[in-house]
Amino acid sequence: MNVQMERAVPDGFVYEQEQNIMHGRYGGTEFLIVPRMAEGQFQIQLYVDVESSRGKGQFLSYLQAFQQRHSFVKYAGYNGKDMVSIFVASQGQEDKENLTIAVSEIASKCEENGVHNCCSYCGNARPLRPAAVDRVPALICQECDGRLSGSGSVQKKENLPLGVIGAIFGTLIGSVLWVVLGQVGFIAGIAGYVIVFCGMKGYGILGRELSKAGIVICVILSFLMIAGAEFVSLAITIYNEMGGLFAPTIWDAFGWIPEMMKESELALAVAKDLVIGYALAIWASYASVKNTWRQVGESHMPHTIERF
């Protein structure tokens, strides 16, 4: 069925024809309504802070029963974070009445259980306004409005020193795979990919935000760690081969590396492993690094915000 938005606007709501979005307040709760043309339905979107509400359990229980109470409601659920969605089937002339029933009942339950609107981006219950961010309906606070307009998505403040520490730990973890594979005489691009991936993951966790500078740092550390992992693998080999008298500990084995590297045959073998390893690592991780670089760049681009 064709969803006719302009004929289904509940009283007190506004239909933004250009964006094809309805928005309005019922009681103390702000709603957004968008069409789902393929399914012949309306989606009522409710950005709310359910987690900190005093009646979370009662509200969610009511929401589960909401679908059974009304034949026109095809789905009512909570995403576990910040949005309640109600899908209402389009029934022609009954659409306005059905949508009014849905928003009025949900608004009443929100008030009863202390469920309040929250910002679609930061989750805070500040003064909010409906808008379309890159054509996507949202409720945004003034702070997020300014950040989105000026520098892209709402950014966490990057902590470069902690990010570097996280990248070091991440690449160390990834290097373990390189050493393990090296001990069985195998060089694989997946090991290089894991080192790069773990480095960026570690940077993002401790540094709070992965920037382009962070990506460059992670790649450089990954290349250094690949070389380090190769020499660790060589030391383990020396320890296994010379153990006992000449290299009773793994640290003694490391001490033999400079002397052993004077042998041209071994030096060439190590160089060959590194060249192949770097080539495979670049081949395996190039697409991932490129995609992450693009995403980071896009996240800092100003968004298009249409305020209602």
BELWO-V293243 format. One record per backbone hydrogen bond with DSSP energy under -1.0 kcal/mol. NH is the residue of the N-H (numbers start at 1). CO is the residue of the C=O. If there is no record, write none. Layout:
nh=NH co=CO
nh=NH co=CO
//
This chain:
nh=8 co=5
nh=13 co=10
nh=14 co=23
nh=16 co=21
nh=17 co=15
nh=20 co=16
nh=21 co=16
nh=22 co=33
nh=23 co=14
nh=24 co=31
nh=26 co=29
nh=29 co=26
nh=31 co=24
nh=32 co=45
nh=33 co=22
nh=34 co=43
nh=36 co=41
nh=40 co=36
nh=41 co=36
nh=42 co=88
nh=43 co=34
nh=44 co=86
nh=45 co=32
nh=46 co=84
nh=48 co=82
nh=49 co=116
nh=50 co=48
nh=53 co=50
nh=55 co=113
nh=59 co=55
nh=60 co=56
nh=61 co=57
nh=62 co=58
nh=63 co=59
nh=64 co=60
nh=65 co=61
nh=66 co=62
nh=69 co=65
nh=70 co=66
nh=73 co=70
nh=74 co=87
nh=75 co=87
nh=77 co=85
nh=79 co=83
nh=84 co=46
nh=85 co=77
nh=86 co=44
nh=87 co=75
nh=88 co=42
nh=89 co=72
nh=90 co=40
nh=94 co=91
nh=95 co=92
nh=98 co=94
nh=99 co=95
nh=100 co=96
nh=101 co=97
nh=102 co=98
nh=103 co=99
nh=104 co=100
nh=105 co=101
nh=106 co=102
nh=107 co=103
nh=108 co=104
nh=109 co=105
nh=110 co=106
nh=111 co=107
nh=112 co=108
nh=113 co=109
nh=115 co=110
nh=118 co=47
nh=119 co=124
nh=120 co=139
nh=123 co=119
nh=126 co=124
nh=129 co=140
nh=131 co=138
nh=132 co=306
nh=133 co=136
nh=134 co=304
nh=136 co=133
nh=138 co=131
nh=140 co=129
nh=145 co=141
nh=146 co=142
nh=147 co=143
nh=148 co=144
nh=149 co=145
nh=150 co=146
nh=151 co=147
nh=153 co=299
nh=159 co=207
nh=163 co=159
nh=164 co=160
nh=165 co=161
nh=166 co=162
nh=167 co=163
nh=168 co=164
nh=169 co=165
nh=170 co=166
nh=171 co=167
nh=172 co=168
nh=173 co=169
nh=174 co=170
nh=175 co=171
nh=179 co=175
nh=180 co=176
nh=181 co=177
nh=182 co=178
nh=183 co=179
nh=185 co=182
nh=186 co=181
nh=193 co=189
nh=194 co=190
nh=195 co=191
nh=196 co=192
nh=197 co=193
nh=198 co=194
nh=199 co=195
nh=200 co=196
nh=201 co=197
nh=202 co=198
nh=203 co=199
nh=204 co=200
nh=205 co=201
nh=206 co=202
nh=207 co=203
nh=215 co=211
nh=216 co=212
nh=217 co=213
nh=218 co=214
nh=219 co=215
nh=220 co=216
nh=221 co=217
nh=222 co=218
nh=223 co=219
nh=224 co=220
nh=225 co=221
nh=226 co=222
nh=227 co=223
nh=228 co=224
nh=229 co=225
nh=230 co=226
nh=231 co=227
nh=232 co=228
nh=233 co=229
nh=234 co=230
nh=235 co=231
nh=236 co=232
nh=237 co=233
nh=238 co=234
nh=239 co=235
nh=240 co=236
nh=241 co=237
nh=242 co=238
nh=243 co=239
nh=246 co=242
nh=246 co=243
nh=253 co=249
nh=254 co=250
nh=255 co=251
nh=257 co=254
nh=260 co=256
nh=261 co=257
nh=262 co=259
nh=263 co=260
nh=267 co=263
nh=268 co=264
nh=269 co=265
nh=270 co=266
nh=271 co=267
nh=272 co=268
nh=273 co=269
nh=274 co=270
nh=275 co=271
nh=276 co=272
nh=277 co=273
nh=278 co=274
nh=279 co=275
nh=280 co=276
nh=281 co=277
nh=282 co=278
nh=283 co=279
nh=284 co=280
nh=285 co=281
nh=286 co=282
nh=289 co=285
nh=290 co=286
nh=291 co=287
nh=292 co=288
nh=293 co=289
nh=294 co=290
nh=295 co=291
nh=296 co=292
nh=297 co=293
nh=298 co=294
nh=299 co=295
nh=301 co=298
nh=303 co=148
nh=306 co=132
nh=308 co=130
//
